[in-house]
Amino acid sequence: MTSRFIPHKPINNSSIKRPVSNRAFVWFTVFTIVGVLICCGFVISAQQHFEAVSLGFKGEKLRKKEEKLEEKQSVLELEYKRITSPIEMERRALKLGLIRPQSQASQIRRPIN
């Protein structure tokens, strides 16, 4: 009975060679090209997205810098107005030892003929 399950014929496990269809090769090529194009589209889209985000951050930094510079400009304008005010100029002149002339008639010189 055991001989019934063991074949006496030798088994040949050689590979079967089937012809490759040209149609399958064409479809494989088409799918590969379409896949590469789609991947390139995603890469370009991602690159543009990251560039846009980067430009957004740079724009925000520039806006903050502009605000700081405008604030500094207003402070400097106030300082300039304070320094050039007549009261401040007179106070600094007195501090330097300058005096206000009493009358303008004494400052007029007439040429001698």
The 8 nearest C-alpha neighbors of each residue, nearest first, counted from 0:
[[1, 2, 3, 4, 5, 6, 7, 8],
 [0, 2, 3, 4, 5, 6, 7, 8],
 [3, 1, 5, 0, 4, 6, 7, 8],
 [2, 4, 1, 0, 5, 6, 7, 8],
 [5, 3, 2, 1, 6, 0, 7, 8],
 [6, 4, 2, 3, 7, 1, 8, 0],
 [5, 7, 8, 4, 3, 2, 9, 10],
 [8, 6, 9, 5, 2, 10, 3, 4],
 [7, 9, 6, 10, 5, 11, 4, 2],
 [10, 8, 7, 11, 6, 12, 5, 13],
 [11, 9, 12, 8, 6, 7, 13, 5],
 [10, 12, 13, 9, 14, 8, 15, 6],
 [13, 11, 10, 14, 15, 9, 16, 8],
 [12, 14, 11, 15, 10, 16, 9, 17],
 [15, 13, 16, 12, 11, 17, 10, 18],
 [14, 16, 17, 13, 12, 18, 11, 19],
 [17, 15, 14, 18, 19, 13, 20, 12],
 [16, 18, 15, 19, 20, 14, 21, 13],
 [17, 19, 20, 16, 21, 15, 23, 22],
 [20, 18, 17, 21, 23, 24, 22, 16],
 [19, 21, 22, 23, 18, 24, 25, 17],
 [22, 20, 24, 23, 25, 19, 26, 18],
 [21, 23, 25, 20, 24, 26, 27, 19],
 [24, 22, 26, 20, 21, 25, 27, 19],
 [23, 25, 21, 27, 22, 26, 28, 20],
 [26, 24, 28, 22, 27, 23, 29, 21],
 [27, 25, 29, 23, 28, 24, 30, 22],
 [26, 28, 24, 30, 25, 29, 31, 23],
 [29, 27, 31, 25, 26, 30, 24, 32],
 [30, 28, 26, 32, 31, 27, 33, 25],
 [31, 29, 33, 27, 32, 28, 34, 26],
 [30, 32, 28, 34, 29, 33, 27, 35],
 [31, 33, 35, 29, 34, 30, 28, 36],
 [32, 34, 36, 30, 35, 31, 29, 37],
 [35, 33, 31, 37, 32, 36, 30, 38],
 [34, 36, 38, 32, 37, 33, 39, 31],
 [37, 35, 39, 33, 34, 38, 40, 32],
 [36, 38, 40, 34, 39, 35, 33, 41],
 [39, 37, 35, 41, 40, 36, 34, 42],
 [38, 40, 42, 36, 37, 41, 35, 43],
 [41, 39, 37, 43, 38, 42, 44, 36],
 [40, 42, 44, 38, 39, 43, 45, 37],
 [41, 43, 39, 45, 44, 40, 46, 38],
 [44, 42, 46, 40, 45, 41, 39, 47],
 [45, 43, 41, 47, 46, 42, 40, 48],
 [46, 44, 48, 42, 47, 43, 41, 49],
 [45, 47, 43, 49, 48, 44, 42, 50],
 [48, 46, 50, 44, 45, 49, 51, 43],
 [47, 49, 45, 51, 50, 46, 44, 52],
 [48, 50, 52, 46, 51, 47, 53, 45],
 [49, 51, 53, 47, 48, 52, 54, 46],
 [52, 50, 54, 48, 53, 49, 47, 55],
 [53, 51, 55, 49, 50, 54, 48, 56],
 [52, 54, 50, 56, 55, 51, 49, 57],
 [53, 55, 57, 51, 56, 52, 58, 50],
 [56, 54, 52, 58, 53, 57, 51, 59],
 [55, 57, 59, 53, 58, 54, 60, 52],
 [58, 56, 54, 60, 59, 55, 61, 53],
 [59, 57, 61, 55, 56, 60, 54, 62],
 [58, 60, 62, 56, 61, 57, 55, 63],
 [61, 59, 57, 63, 58, 62, 64, 56],
 [60, 62, 64, 58, 59, 63, 65, 57],
 [63, 61, 65, 59, 64, 60, 58, 66],
 [64, 62, 66, 60, 65, 61, 59, 67],
 [63, 65, 61, 67, 62, 66, 60, 68],
 [66, 64, 62, 68, 63, 67, 61, 69],
 [67, 65, 63, 69, 64, 68, 70, 62],
 [68, 66, 70, 64, 65, 69, 71, 63],
 [67, 69, 71, 65, 70, 66, 72, 64],
 [70, 68, 72, 66, 71, 67, 65, 73],
 [69, 71, 67, 73, 68, 72, 66, 74],
 [70, 72, 68, 74, 69, 73, 67, 75],
 [73, 71, 69, 75, 70, 74, 68, 76],
 [72, 74, 76, 70, 75, 71, 77, 69],
 [73, 75, 71, 77, 72, 76, 78, 70],
 [74, 76, 78, 72, 77, 73, 79, 71],
 [77, 75, 79, 73, 78, 74, 72, 80],
 [76, 78, 80, 74, 75, 79, 81, 73],
 [77, 79, 75, 81, 76, 80, 82, 74],
 [78, 80, 76, 82, 81, 77, 75, 83],
 [81, 79, 77, 83, 78, 82, 84, 76],
 [80, 82, 78, 84, 79, 83, 77, 87],
 [83, 81, 79, 80, 84, 87, 78, 88],
 [84, 82, 80, 81, 79, 85, 88, 87],
 [83, 85, 81, 87, 86, 82, 80, 88],
 [86, 84, 88, 87, 89, 83, 82, 90],
 [85, 87, 89, 88, 84, 90, 83, 91],
 [88, 86, 90, 84, 89, 85, 82, 91],
 [89, 87, 85, 91, 90, 86, 92, 84],
 [88, 90, 92, 86, 87, 91, 85, 93],
 [89, 91, 87, 93, 88, 92, 94, 86],
 [92, 90, 94, 88, 93, 89, 87, 95],
 [93, 91, 89, 95, 97, 94, 90, 88],
 [94, 92, 96, 97, 90, 95, 91, 89],
 [93, 95, 91, 92, 96, 90, 97, 89],
 [96, 94, 92, 93, 97, 91, 90, 98],
 [97, 95, 93, 94, 92, 98, 91, 90],
 [96, 98, 93, 92, 95, 99, 94, 91],
 [99, 97, 93, 100, 96, 92, 101, 89],
 [98, 100, 101, 97, 93, 89, 92, 102],
 [101, 99, 102, 98, 103, 106, 105, 97],
 [102, 100, 99, 103, 105, 98, 104, 106],
 [103, 101, 104, 100, 105, 106, 99, 107],
 [102, 104, 106, 105, 107, 101, 100, 99],
 [105, 103, 106, 107, 102, 108, 101, 100],
 [104, 106, 103, 107, 102, 108, 101, 100],
 [105, 107, 103, 104, 108, 102, 100, 101],
 [108, 106, 104, 105, 109, 103, 102, 110],
 [109, 107, 106, 110, 105, 104, 111, 103],
 [108, 110, 111, 107, 112, 106, 105, 104],
 [109, 111, 112, 108, 107, 106, 105, 104],
 [110, 112, 109, 108, 107, 106, 105, 104],
 [111, 110, 109, 108, 107, 106, 105, 104]]
